[in-house]
């Protein structure tokens, strides 16, 4: 029984497994639609009880599925602490949280991340490869991005402090954190306009921050693009089937041929 449940829930090659996965995807889509529709005031006021019943039915269904995954998994703890295991748990947790605080059930929209399984179910291998390439590029650029982030943080703290000194409370800059908030909004080119400089020096600083914002936005994009390009170049190509493999591979992931040193 345990092996049968595992084949249906975890395997995608069998007819029963594929039917289970496709049905689950449609149920997830429906559950996300329900929570979105329930947030609309008209539906919330007139159909609250119906939405609540549907939500609890779906949550119980997903809870049973989650428990079955733990029961049938050869390594339950590995599944529980895996990416998919955490997402599966978060998709049912908000509803039970309603017993202690109201309003948190809307967070079950996290179920939309479970739709990412469609790449595995439909065997969209090329999309999986591109996703892995992006993950590798992000990992390789994490130190550069960290240094860049700390540099930007230093800039916004300095500019926020300087704007607080130049403008003061009369222009709405009643504290350094308020000035830092203005610097972040300005550098990111969001520009809410709730706080604006009034003095000449304040406007000069704001103009500099706006121009600097375009440069700052472009830098992380360039860093990640370079790493993606580098990752594509250093991938191993199998001489038999000509499929690309990660540089750490000793065997081809497609045909199993051993790479020569």
C-alpha positions in Angstrom: 0.0 0.0 0.0 2.8 2.4 0.9 4.6 1.8 -2.4 1.4 2.2 -4.3 0.7 5.6 -2.6 4.2 6.7 -3.4 3.9 5.8 -7.1 0.7 7.8 -7.3 1.8 10.8 -5.4 5.5 11.2 -6.3 5.9 9.4 -9.6 4.8 11.1 -12.9 5.4 8.2 -15.3 2.4 6.1 -14.4 -1.1 6.9 -15.7 -2.5 7.1 -12.1 0.4 9.4 -11.1 -0.1 11.7 -14.0 -3.9 11.8 -13.4 -3.3 12.6 -9.7 -0.8 15.5 -10.5 -3.0 17.1 -13.2 -6.1 16.9 -10.9 -4.1 18.4 -8.1 -3.0 21.3 -10.3 -6.6 22.1 -11.1 -7.6 21.9 -7.5 -4.7 24.3 -6.6 -5.8 26.7 -9.3 -9.4 26.6 -7.9 -8.2 27.1 -4.3 -6.2 30.2 -5.3 -9.2 31.6 -7.3 -11.4 31.1 -4.2 -9.2 33.0 -1.8 -8.8 35.8 -4.4 -12.5 36.0 -5.0 -13.3 35.9 -1.2 -11.2 39.0 -0.7 -13.6 41.1 -2.8 -15.9 43.0 -0.4 -19.2 42.0 -2.2 -18.4 38.3 -2.2 -17.0 38.4 1.3 -20.2 40.0 2.7 -22.7 37.8 0.8 -21.0 34.5 0.4 -18.7 34.3 3.4 -20.1 31.0 4.7 -19.9 29.3 1.3 -16.3 30.5 0.9 -15.4 29.3 4.4 -16.8 25.8 3.8 -15.0 25.5 0.5 -11.8 26.7 2.0 -11.9 24.2 4.9 -12.8 21.4 2.5 -9.8 22.2 0.3 -7.5 22.6 3.3 -8.5 19.2 4.7 -7.9 17.7 1.3 -4.4 19.2 1.1 -3.7 18.2 4.7 -4.5 14.6 3.8 -2.3 14.8 0.8 0.6 16.3 2.9 0.3 13.5 5.5 0.2 10.9 2.7 3.4 12.3 1.2 5.1 12.0 4.6 3.8 8.5 5.1 4.8 7.2 1.7 8.1 9.0 1.4 11.2 6.7 1.9 12.9 9.6 3.7 10.1 11.6 5.5 12.4 14.2 7.1 14.1 14.9 3.8 10.7 15.6 2.2 9.5 17.7 5.1 12.5 20.1 5.0 12.7 20.2 1.2 11.5 23.1 -0.8 8.4 21.3 -1.9 7.7 20.0 1.6 7.9 23.5 3.0 5.6 24.9 0.3 3.1 22.1 0.9 3.1 22.8 4.6 2.7 26.6 4.1 -0.2 26.0 1.8 -2.3 24.5 4.6 -0.9 26.3 7.7 -2.7 29.7 7.2 -6.2 28.2 7.5 -5.4 26.5 10.8 -3.9 29.8 12.0 -7.4 31.3 11.8 -8.1 29.6 15.1 -5.7 32.1 16.8 -5.9 35.2 14.5 -8.2 36.3 11.7 -7.2 37.4 8.3 -4.3 35.1 7.8 -6.2 32.6 5.7 -5.5 34.9 2.7 -1.9 33.7 2.9 -2.9 30.4 1.4 -2.4 32.0 -1.9 1.1 30.6 -1.4 -0.4 27.5 -3.0 0.3 29.1 -6.4 3.9 28.1 -6.0 2.8 24.5 -6.1 2.0 25.0 -9.7 5.7 25.0 -10.4 5.5 21.2 -10.4 3.9 21.5 -13.8 7.4 21.7 -15.3 8.2 18.3 -14.0 4.8 16.8 -14.8 4.7 18.0 -18.4 8.4 17.1 -18.9 9.4 20.6 -19.9 13.0 19.7 -19.6 14.4 22.7 -21.4 12.6 25.0 -18.9 14.1 23.0 -16.1 17.6 23.5 -17.6 17.1 27.2 -18.0 15.9 27.4 -14.4 19.0 25.5 -13.2 21.2 27.9 -15.2 19.6 30.9 -13.5 20.0 29.4 -10.1 23.7 28.7 -10.8 24.2 32.3 -12.0 22.5 33.7 -8.9 24.7 31.6 -6.6 27.9 32.6 -8.4 27.0 36.3 -8.2 25.8 36.3 -4.6 29.0 37.8 -3.2 29.1 40.6 -5.8 25.4 41.3 -5.2 26.0 41.4 -1.5 28.8 43.9 -1.9 26.6 45.9 -4.2 23.7 45.9 -1.8 25.8 47.0 1.1 27.2 49.9 -1.0 23.7 51.0 -2.0 22.7 50.7 1.7 25.6 53.0 2.6 24.6 55.5 -0.1 20.9 55.7 1.0 21.9 56.2 4.6 24.2 59.0 3.8 21.8 60.7 1.3 18.9 60.3 3.8 21.0 61.9 6.6 22.2 64.7 4.3 18.6 65.5 3.1 17.5 65.6 6.7 20.2 68.2 7.5 19.4 70.2 4.4 15.6 70.2 4.5 14.6 69.6 8.1 11.1 69.2 9.5 9.6 72.1 7.6 9.8 70.0 4.4 8.6 66.8 6.0 12.0 65.3 6.7 11.4 65.0 10.5 13.9 62.2 11.1 16.9 60.4 9.5 14.8 57.3 8.8 12.3 59.5 7.0 15.2 60.8 4.9 16.4 57.2 4.2 12.9 56.3 3.1 12.9 59.3 0.7 16.4 58.2 -0.6 15.2 54.6 -1.3 12.1 55.8 -3.0 14.0 58.3 -5.2 17.0 56.0 -6.1 14.7 53.2 -7.1 12.8 55.7 -9.3 9.5 54.9 -7.6 8.8 58.5 -6.7 5.7 58.5 -4.5 5.9 62.2 -4.1 4.7 62.1 -0.4 8.0 63.9 0.6 9.7 66.3 -1.7 12.7 68.7 -1.1 11.9 72.5 -1.1 15.4 74.1 -0.9 17.8 74.5 -3.8 20.4 72.3 -2.3 17.8 69.7 -1.6 16.6 69.7 -5.2 20.2 69.4 -6.4 20.7 66.3 -4.2 17.4 64.9 -5.4 18.5 65.3 -9.0 21.7 63.5 -8.3 19.8 60.7 -6.6 17.5 60.3 -9.6 20.4 60.0 -12.0 22.2 57.7 -9.7 19.1 55.5 -9.5 19.4 54.5 -13.2 23.0 53.4 -12.7 22.2 51.4 -9.6 19.3 49.6 -11.3 21.5 48.5 -14.2 24.4 47.1 -12.2 22.8 43.9 -10.7 21.3 43.1 -14.1 24.8 43.3 -15.6 26.3 41.1 -12.9 23.7 38.3 -13.3 23.9 38.5 -17.1 27.6 38.0 -17.1 27.3 35.0 -14.8 24.6 33.5 -17.0 26.8 33.9 -20.0 29.8 32.4 -18.2 27.7 29.4 -17.0 26.6 28.7 -20.5 30.2 28.7 -21.8 31.7 26.4 -19.2 29.0 23.6 -19.4 30.2 20.2 -20.5 28.9 18.9 -23.8 28.5 15.2 -24.3 30.4 13.9 -27.3 27.8 11.1 -27.8 24.4 12.8 -27.6 25.7 16.4 -27.6 23.6 17.4 -24.6 24.9 20.0 -22.2 25.7 19.0 -18.6 26.8 20.8 -15.4 30.6 21.2 -15.1 30.6 19.0 -12.0 29.1 16.0 -13.9 31.2 12.9 -14.4 28.5 11.2 -16.5 26.1 12.6 -19.1 22.7 13.2 -17.6 21.0 12.2 -20.9 22.8 9.1 -22.2 25.0 8.1 -19.2 28.3 8.3 -21.1 31.3 8.9 -18.9 33.2 12.1 -19.5 36.9 11.8 -20.1 39.2 13.8 -17.8 
